[in-house]
Amino acid sequence: MKNFTKKVPVYFLFIAALIGAAASYSFTSIISKKENKLDKVDVATNVQSNQVNSCGFDIKRLAGRKFIKPLLFAERVCEDECFSTIKSSVSGIIDNLKAKGEVNSASVYIRLFKEGKWMSFNEGAKFQPGSLFKVPLLITYLRLSEEKPGFLNNKVTFNATTQASKGLKQEFLKDAIKLGSSYTFKELLTYMIAHSDNNATMLLMTSIPFTEFQKTFTDLGLSKDLTKNDAVISAKEYSTFWITLYNGSYLNFDNSDYALSLLAQSDFTEGIVKNIPKDVKVAHKFGEKGDATKHAFSETGIIYANNVPYLISIMTEGNDQSKLPSVIQDISTAVYNNIQGMTQ
């Protein structure tokens, strides 16, 4: 396979940040049809933001074409009052779990896609993303596949010299690539997203220029500094990737749908989906990072429930990693039950 760029230390710094100490697990309109894809070119400022007033809309547009600036999404500046009960419930759960010592800090972002209404709890808090950043890497590869037909058919071999994560435990891993075997990029994307395989992630990270990964962030109005080794991100900021996937406003329609179909194959069941009815489709991804004294564990997902799809992103930090998935379970369950009550 063609070597797209020289291997530089920043790849491995980012991979280390991505993997961590353990396993890593709209008011908007359709912009164009599949064949009328967004023109993503390098520009100094790829996204424009316009706030109409304190309770107007924050408009995100993608620059890069001479006469148009396609709409990525429109976010109401103010939270909606319809979430008051949910916010109170979330606050109570987190306060109770803090008192028990099960979590030190948590943040929650929720968005109802049909009306673009949203709420954020502890919005200013930022957390280490861990494997959550496998989603922008997935988006990067799908964008490149639009620019380079056949790109995902390229193969790479998993060998000893590329086994950057050798020796790291992957306790939530159920399936993984095998040493000495070759895989297409498309196959590696499945291992990375469905099974959160760090070795698949490492191969994908080192097979493209790091600037391509950073471009996905800047295209969506996020700082490329978020890709640094010690970067932290808020639940609301991170949700940008998922909103544009659901809207089909960054990747073309087929690739947006494909990305979410992969995320719906995630085999991690101890967080957001734990108490969601089995017949409800959920596209989700978790991530963790930390050490023996401080651990971050987060999960984001789209719950396709009763024709009222909503996005939920929960980020937590605590001293005991084993307790954090249950924190996410409790919050997700309460939010699901409240939203069903709102929409019935």
C-alpha positions as CSV (number, residue, x, y, z in Angstrom):
1,M,0.0,0.0,0.0
2,K,1.1,3.5,-0.7
3,N,2.7,5.2,2.2
4,F,0.7,8.5,2.5
5,T,3.0,10.2,4.9
6,K,6.0,9.8,7.0
7,K,5.4,8.3,10.5
8,V,6.0,11.0,13.0
9,P,5.7,10.9,16.8
10,V,2.5,12.9,16.9
11,Y,0.6,9.8,15.7
12,F,1.7,7.8,18.6
13,L,1.1,10.6,21.1
14,F,-2.4,10.8,19.8
15,I,-2.9,7.0,19.8
16,A,-1.7,6.9,23.4
17,A,-4.2,9.6,24.3
18,L,-7.0,7.8,22.4
19,I,-6.3,4.4,24.0
20,G,-5.5,5.5,27.6
21,A,-4.7,3.1,30.3
22,A,-7.3,0.6,29.4
23,A,-9.8,-0.4,26.7
24,S,-11.3,2.3,24.7
25,Y,-15.0,1.6,24.0
26,S,-32.1,19.4,13.6
27,F,-33.9,23.1,12.9
28,T,-31.9,22.1,9.9
29,S,-32.7,21.3,6.3
30,I,-31.3,18.9,3.8
31,I,-28.5,20.7,2.0
32,S,-28.0,18.6,-1.0
33,K,-28.6,15.2,-2.6
34,K,-26.0,12.5,-2.5
35,E,-24.3,13.6,-5.7
36,N,-24.1,17.2,-4.5
37,K,-21.6,16.7,-1.7
38,L,-20.0,19.4,0.3
39,D,-16.8,20.9,-1.0
40,K,-14.3,20.4,1.8
41,V,-11.1,22.3,1.0
42,D,-8.5,23.8,3.2
43,V,-9.4,27.3,4.2
44,A,-8.3,29.4,7.1
45,T,-11.7,29.3,8.7
46,N,-13.9,26.5,7.6
47,V,-17.0,27.2,9.7
48,Q,-18.8,30.4,10.1
49,S,-20.9,31.1,13.2
50,N,-23.7,33.6,13.5
51,Q,-25.7,34.3,16.6
52,V,-28.9,36.2,15.9
53,N,-29.5,37.1,19.5
54,S,-29.3,35.7,22.9
55,C,-32.1,33.2,22.2
56,G,-31.7,33.0,18.4
57,F,-29.7,30.5,16.5
58,D,-26.1,29.6,16.3
59,I,-25.6,28.8,12.6
60,K,-22.8,26.5,11.5
61,R,-21.8,26.7,7.8
62,L,-19.1,25.0,5.9
63,A,-16.9,27.2,3.8
64,G,-14.9,26.2,0.8
65,R,-16.9,27.1,-2.3
66,K,-17.0,30.4,-4.0
67,F,-20.8,31.1,-4.1
68,I,-22.3,28.9,-1.4
69,K,-21.7,28.1,2.3
70,P,-23.6,24.9,3.0
71,L,-25.5,24.6,6.3
72,L,-24.1,22.1,8.8
73,F,-26.6,22.6,11.5
74,A,-28.5,25.3,13.4
75,E,-28.5,25.3,17.2
76,R,-30.8,27.4,19.3
77,V,-28.7,29.5,21.6
78,C,-30.9,28.9,24.6
79,E,-31.9,25.6,26.3
80,D,-35.5,24.6,26.0
81,E,-37.7,24.7,29.1
82,C,-39.2,21.4,28.1
83,F,-36.2,19.8,29.7
84,S,-36.7,21.2,33.1
85,T,-37.9,17.9,34.6
86,I,-35.1,15.9,32.9
87,K,-32.5,18.3,34.1
88,S,-33.7,18.1,37.6
89,S,-33.7,14.4,37.4
90,V,-30.2,14.3,36.0
91,S,-29.0,16.7,38.7
92,G,-30.5,14.6,41.4
93,I,-28.9,11.4,40.2
94,I,-25.5,12.9,39.9
95,D,-25.7,14.6,43.3
96,N,-26.7,11.2,44.8
97,L,-23.9,9.3,43.1
98,K,-21.4,12.0,44.2
99,A,-22.4,11.6,47.8
100,K,-21.8,7.8,47.4
101,G,-18.4,8.4,45.9
102,E,-19.2,6.7,42.7
103,V,-18.5,9.8,40.5
104,N,-16.6,13.0,41.0
105,S,-17.9,15.0,38.0
106,A,-20.4,14.5,35.2
107,S,-21.8,16.4,32.2
108,V,-24.8,15.6,30.0
109,Y,-25.9,17.0,26.6
110,I,-29.3,16.0,25.1
111,R,-30.8,17.0,21.8
112,L,-34.2,16.2,20.3
113,F,-33.6,16.0,16.6
114,K,-37.1,16.7,15.3
115,E,-37.2,20.2,16.8
116,G,-33.6,20.9,17.6
117,K,-34.3,21.4,21.3
118,W,-31.5,20.7,23.6
119,M,-30.2,20.9,27.2
120,S,-26.8,20.7,28.8
121,F,-26.0,19.9,32.4
122,N,-22.6,21.1,33.7
123,E,-21.9,22.4,30.2
124,G,-18.5,23.9,31.0
125,A,-17.0,20.7,32.2
126,K,-14.5,19.0,29.9
127,F,-13.2,15.4,29.9
128,Q,-10.6,13.2,28.3
129,P,-12.3,11.7,25.3
130,G,-10.4,8.4,24.9
131,S,-12.1,6.2,22.3
132,L,-14.8,8.7,21.6
133,F,-12.3,10.2,19.1
134,K,-12.7,7.0,17.0
135,V,-15.8,8.6,15.6
136,P,-14.1,11.6,14.0
137,L,-11.4,9.2,12.7
138,L,-14.3,7.2,11.1
139,I,-15.7,10.4,9.6
140,T,-12.2,11.3,8.3
141,Y,-11.9,8.0,6.5
142,L,-15.3,8.2,5.0
143,R,-14.6,11.8,3.8
144,L,-11.4,10.6,2.1
145,S,-13.3,7.8,0.5
146,E,-15.5,10.4,-1.2
147,E,-12.5,12.3,-2.4
148,K,-10.6,9.1,-3.5
149,P,-12.9,6.4,-4.9
150,G,-11.8,3.0,-3.8
151,F,-9.8,4.4,-0.9
152,L,-11.4,2.1,1.7
153,N,-10.2,-1.0,-0.3
154,N,-6.6,-0.2,0.5
155,K,-5.0,-2.9,2.7
156,V,-2.5,-2.7,5.6
157,T,-0.9,-5.6,7.5
158,F,-0.9,-5.8,11.3
159,N,2.6,-6.8,12.2
160,A,5.0,-6.6,15.1
161,T,6.4,-3.2,14.1
162,T,3.0,-1.6,14.0
163,Q,1.7,-3.1,17.2
164,A,1.8,0.1,19.1
165,S,-0.7,-1.0,21.7
166,K,0.9,-4.4,22.5
167,G,0.7,-5.2,26.2
168,L,-2.2,-2.8,26.9
169,K,-5.3,-4.5,28.3
170,Q,-8.5,-4.1,26.3
171,E,-11.0,-5.4,28.9
172,F,-14.2,-4.6,27.0
173,L,-12.9,-6.1,23.7
174,K,-14.9,-8.9,22.2
175,D,-13.3,-9.2,18.8
176,A,-9.9,-7.9,17.5
177,I,-7.6,-8.0,14.5
178,K,-4.9,-10.7,14.4
179,L,-1.2,-10.2,14.3
180,G,0.2,-11.0,10.8
181,S,-3.1,-10.5,9.0
182,S,-4.0,-7.9,6.4
183,Y,-7.1,-5.8,6.4
184,T,-8.8,-3.3,4.2
185,F,-9.5,0.1,5.7
186,K,-13.2,-0.7,5.6
187,E,-12.6,-3.8,7.6
188,L,-10.5,-1.9,10.1
189,L,-13.3,0.7,10.5
190,T,-15.6,-2.1,11.6
191,Y,-13.2,-3.4,14.2
192,M,-12.5,0.1,15.5
193,I,-16.2,1.1,15.8
194,A,-18.1,-2.1,16.5
195,H,-15.5,-3.6,18.8
196,S,-13.4,-0.6,19.8
197,D,-10.2,-2.4,18.8
198,N,-7.2,-0.2,19.6
199,N,-4.9,-1.9,17.2
200,A,-7.3,-1.3,14.3
201,T,-7.4,2.3,15.4
202,M,-3.6,2.5,15.5
203,L,-3.3,1.1,11.9
204,L,-5.9,3.6,10.7
205,M,-4.2,6.6,12.4
206,T,-0.8,5.8,11.0
207,S,-2.1,5.2,7.4
208,I,-3.1,8.8,6.7
209,P,-1.6,12.2,7.3
210,F,-2.5,13.4,10.8
211,T,-3.5,16.7,9.2
212,E,-6.5,14.9,7.6
213,F,-7.7,13.9,11.0
214,Q,-7.3,17.5,12.2
215,K,-9.2,18.8,9.2
216,T,-12.3,17.0,10.3
217,F,-12.3,19.0,13.5
218,T,-11.6,22.4,11.9
219,D,-14.2,21.7,9.1
220,L,-16.8,21.3,11.9
221,G,-15.7,24.4,13.8
222,L,-13.7,22.7,16.4
223,S,-10.1,23.5,17.3
224,K,-7.4,21.2,16.0
225,D,-5.9,21.6,19.4
226,L,-8.5,19.0,20.5
227,T,-6.3,16.4,18.8
228,K,-3.4,17.0,21.2
229,N,-2.2,14.4,23.6
230,D,-3.7,16.1,26.7
231,A,-6.9,17.5,25.0
232,V,-10.2,17.6,26.9
233,I,-13.6,18.2,25.3
234,S,-17.1,19.0,26.6
235,A,-20.2,16.8,25.9
236,K,-21.8,19.6,23.8
237,E,-18.7,20.1,21.7
238,Y,-18.3,16.4,21.1
239,S,-21.9,16.1,20.0
240,T,-21.1,18.1,16.9
241,F,-19.8,15.0,15.2
242,W,-23.0,13.1,15.8
243,I,-25.3,16.0,14.8
244,T,-23.6,16.3,11.4
245,L,-23.8,12.5,10.9
246,Y,-27.6,12.5,11.7
247,N,-28.2,15.5,9.4
248,G,-26.1,14.1,6.6
249,S,-24.5,17.5,6.3
250,Y,-20.8,16.8,6.2
251,L,-20.4,13.4,4.7
252,N,-22.7,12.4,1.8
253,F,-26.0,10.7,2.7
254,D,-24.7,7.2,2.1
255,N,-21.6,7.6,4.2
256,S,-23.5,9.3,7.0
257,D,-25.9,6.5,7.1
258,Y,-23.1,3.9,6.9
259,A,-21.2,5.6,9.8
260,L,-24.3,5.4,12.1
261,S,-25.0,1.8,11.0
262,L,-21.5,0.9,12.2
263,L,-22.0,2.7,15.5
264,A,-25.3,0.8,15.9
265,Q,-23.1,-2.4,15.8
266,S,-21.2,-1.4,19.0
267,D,-21.0,-4.5,21.2
268,F,-20.6,-2.5,24.5
269,T,-23.7,-3.0,26.5
270,E,-22.9,-1.7,30.0
271,G,-23.6,2.0,29.5
272,I,-26.3,3.9,27.6
273,V,-28.1,0.9,26.2
274,K,-28.2,-1.2,29.3
275,N,-31.8,-0.5,30.2
276,I,-33.1,0.6,26.9
277,P,-35.6,-1.8,25.3
278,K,-33.9,-4.3,23.1
279,D,-36.1,-3.4,20.1
280,V,-35.0,0.2,20.2
281,K,-32.1,0.9,17.8
282,V,-29.1,2.8,19.3
283,A,-26.0,4.0,17.6
284,H,-23.4,4.6,20.3
285,K,-19.7,4.8,21.2
286,F,-17.9,4.8,24.5
287,G,-14.5,6.0,25.5
288,E,-12.3,5.8,28.6
289,K,-9.0,7.2,29.7
290,G,-7.2,7.5,33.0
291,D,-5.0,6.0,35.6
292,A,-5.3,4.4,39.1
293,T,-6.4,7.6,40.8
294,K,-8.4,9.5,38.1
295,H,-10.5,7.9,35.4
296,A,-12.7,9.4,32.7
297,F,-15.5,7.3,31.2
298,S,-18.0,8.7,28.6
299,E,-20.5,7.5,26.1
300,T,-22.5,9.2,23.3
301,G,-25.4,7.7,21.3
302,I,-28.5,8.4,19.2
303,I,-31.5,6.6,20.5
304,Y,-34.1,5.9,17.8
305,A,-37.1,5.6,20.1
306,N,-40.8,5.8,19.1
307,N,-40.1,8.1,16.1
308,V,-38.5,10.6,18.5
309,P,-34.8,10.2,17.9
310,Y,-32.6,12.0,20.4
311,L,-28.9,12.4,21.0
312,I,-27.4,11.9,24.5
313,S,-23.8,12.5,25.5
314,I,-22.7,11.6,29.0
315,M,-19.2,12.3,30.3
316,T,-18.1,11.2,33.7
317,E,-15.0,11.2,35.9
318,G,-14.3,9.3,39.1
319,N,-11.8,7.4,41.1
320,D,-13.1,3.9,40.4
321,Q,-13.5,3.1,36.7
322,S,-15.6,0.1,37.4
323,K,-18.4,2.3,38.8
324,L,-18.6,4.8,36.0
325,P,-20.5,2.6,33.4
326,S,-23.4,2.2,36.0
327,V,-23.4,6.0,36.4
328,I,-24.0,6.3,32.6
329,Q,-26.7,3.6,32.9
330,D,-28.6,5.5,35.6
331,I,-28.6,8.8,33.7
332,S,-29.5,7.2,30.3
333,T,-32.4,5.3,31.9
334,A,-33.8,8.3,33.6
335,V,-33.5,10.4,30.4
336,Y,-35.1,7.7,28.2
337,N,-38.1,7.3,30.6
338,N,-38.6,11.1,30.8
339,I,-38.4,11.6,27.1
340,Q,-40.9,8.8,26.5
341,G,-43.2,10.6,29.0
342,M,-42.8,13.9,27.2
343,T,-43.7,12.5,23.8
344,Q,-46.6,10.1,24.6
